[in-house]
Each structure stands twice: as structure tokens, then as C-alpha cells.
Amino acid sequence: MACSLNGIRVADEILRLVPDTAAFRTMLRCVKHWAKARGVYSNVASFLGGIGWAILVVCVCQLYPNTFPACCSRASSTSLRGGSGPAR
């Protein structure tokens, strides 16, 4: 029986890259809930899946390491559109 460890390795690497894992997990839950509610959470339908959303949340957490997760949701939408995001 073959077992893939890629998911475990990717998850460990993602958590290693995040400055605050608790804030990352909170924000990722919110982003996944938002994406599922709007029907844009699916690899099958050519949208981002779990890893894709996690990578985007990692980028936001690295850009704004001292921001609370509630503020990061606004920061992520602003920075992904090319805005400046919240003040540091």
C-alpha cells in the first residue's frame, strides 16, 4: 500500500513560513468559509483549493505579521487588488 506524504510536507512547510500560526489558522478558516459560501472553493471547477488558499493567506500573514486576523481579511483583499493595505 503506497501512501503519499506530500500533503503533510506541504502543511509543515506552510506552518514554518508563517510568523504567527494561531493568526494564520484563524484567517485560513475565515477565508475558506468565505470561498465555500461564494462557490469559489474547488480544484475541480478550476478555482483555488485548500493549498492555494493557504498559500495566499501565508503571503498576507508575511506581509502583515503584527496584524490581527480580522484586519488581515481586509488587508488581503486590498493587497491582492494592488492597494496598500493596512498601516504597519
C-alpha positions, 0 to 999 in steps of 0.5 A: 500500500503506497501512501503519499506524504506530500500533503503533510510536507506541504502543511509543515512547510506552510506552518514554518513560513508563517510568523504567527500560526494561531493568526494564520489558522484563524484567517485560513478558516475565515477565508475558506468559509468565505470561498465555500459560501461564494462557490469559489472553493474547488480544484475541480471547477478550476478555482483555488483549493485548500493549498492555494488558499493557504498559500495566499493567506501565508503571503498576507500573514508575511506581509502583515505579521503584527496584524490581527486576523480580522484586519488581515481579511481586509488587508488581503483583499486590498493587497491582492487588488494592488492597494496598500493595505493596512498601516504597519 
